């Protein structure tokens, strides 16, 4: 597959990002509704309190992950609109097409991502 990033590719990626944004927003709404139901005072029995706390912690971690991903997706959508999609935020080089297909919200090329993870 060619590593060329053209307007058609960016347009397809933008649609993927918009769909991912919708899915994440739905997930976050569902997570909030589940949390609200779980922590309703009239539903929690004293013996269940420990389980509620554990579930709340787990849900919080999942919510944090989804919120972080949503922020990255929205940033990528903005980069498509501004003509900066596929440009590494660290070195200014190109992010490979394969990387963008695997992770459409990527803002770093693979080399800069590796350096970032090692730091």
N, C-alpha and C positions, 0 to 999 in steps of 0.2 A: 504494500500500500504506500502511496506517495505521502511524504511528510508535509506537503503543501497545505497551508491553511488559507482557503479562499473565502469569499463572501458567503457562498452557499454553505460551506462547512460551519462558519460562524452562525449563520441563521439557524441551521439545524441544532447546533449546540445551545443557542439561546432558547429555542423551543424546549429542549430537554431540561434546561435550567429552570424555565418557568413552570414546567410540570413538576420538577423536584421541589420547587418552592411551594406549590400548591399542596403536594403530599406532606411536606414537613409542617405546614400550617395546620393541616387536618390532624396530623399526629399530635401536635402540641395541644390542639383543642381537645382531642380525645383524652390525652394524658391528664389535662387539667380537670376534665369532667370525672375521670376515674379517681383522681386524687380527692376531689371534693366529696365524692360518694364515700370513699374509703374513710375519710376523716370526719364525716358528719358525726356530731356528738352523740346523737341518739342511736347510732349504729355501732359505736365502739364500746365493747364490754371490757371491764378491767383486765381480764385475763388475755384479751386480744391486743392489749396496748403494745406489747413488745413486737408482735407481728406487724402491727400498723406502722410502728417506727421503722422496722426493717424494710417494709414495702415502700414507705415514704422515702427512705434513703435511696433505694434502688431506682425508684421512679424519678427522683431528683437527678440522679446521675444520667439517666436516659434523657431526661428533659434538657439538661445542660448540653449533652452531645448534640441533640437535635437543634437547640438554639444556636450553638456554634456553627453547625453545618448550614443552617438557614442564613446566618450572617455571611458566610463564605459564598453561598449561592447568590445572594443578593448583590454582593460585591462583584461576582463574575458577570451577572446580568448588566450591571452598571458598566463594567469594562467592555462588554459587547457594544453597548450604546455609545461609548466614548471612543471606540476604535482601538482600544488597548488590549483586547482579548487575545491571549496567546503570547503576550509579552511578559517575561519574567519580571516580577516586581523588585527583585534583588539585583540582578545583573543586567537587565535590559535585553537579554537574548531571547530567542524564541523558545517557547514551550512546545515540545513535540506533539504532533497530532495524536500519536498513540497515547500519550499521557493525558491529553485533553479528552480523548474518547473514554479512557478509563476513569478519569476524575475531572469532569467538566468544570468544576469550581477551582481547579488548581491555579495558583497565582505564582508559583515558583517552578522553574525548570527542575528536572530531576537532580542535577548536580547541586543546585542551591538548596533544594529540599534536603538532600543528604547532609550537606554542611549544617543546615539549620537543626536537623535532628541530632547531630553529633555534638552540637554546642550546648 
